[in-house]
Amino acid sequence: MTETTPGWLSSDDLEQARAQMPILYVEAVPVRVDDSGEVTSVGLLLRIGPDGTVSRTLVSGRVLHHERVRDALLRHLEKDLGPVALPRVPASLQPFTVAEYFPTQGITAFHDPRQHAVSLAYIVPVTGDCRPRQDALDLVWFTPQEAVSRAVQSEMPGGHGVLLKQALAHAGCVI
């Protein structure tokens, strides 16, 4: 009997699916905005990768089978930022960009050695208290200028630094 309720693949099934087709992801750039809607700070997660490297990253995760994109976005925001982050998911679910991750470097600016993935990317203002959960060590808030600095960008693997720059440009930040 096939279990369809959780919408999640076993580790073996996920590995096989990753080898045969693109996987859909959502990514969120958590921001704080002032009263006029201008981005004042960007939240970046600090994580330890499977190989032990420490990096800065965005909120990211797979969309489950039979899950709405909006629900996946909220689930990953809560998982990574905590239950009282109070994200304001955009009324329109049109992403600011679509990032295509390939296992082969150089096809796009985005690289994921595990798979071919397509990611819908959103800028999400948060107003609550953010406390990282799951596999994130910390959440650090940077000004837009600090976030695009060479030092911070060098800590963002796989093209997340490029995605962050695209998000800030989309939000009208002058850097």
Salt bridges, closest charged atoms under 4 A:
GLU27 OE2 - HIS160 NE2 2.62
GLU67 OE2 - ARG75 NE 2.82
ASP71 OD2 - ARG68 NE 3.09
ASP80 OD2 - ARG47 NH2 2.79
ASP80 OD1 - LYS79 NZ 3.13
ASP112 OD2 - ARG114 NH2 2.65
ASP129 OD2 - ARG131 NE 2.95
ASP135 OD1 - ARG47 NH1 2.38
GLU155 OE1 - ARG56 NE 2.60
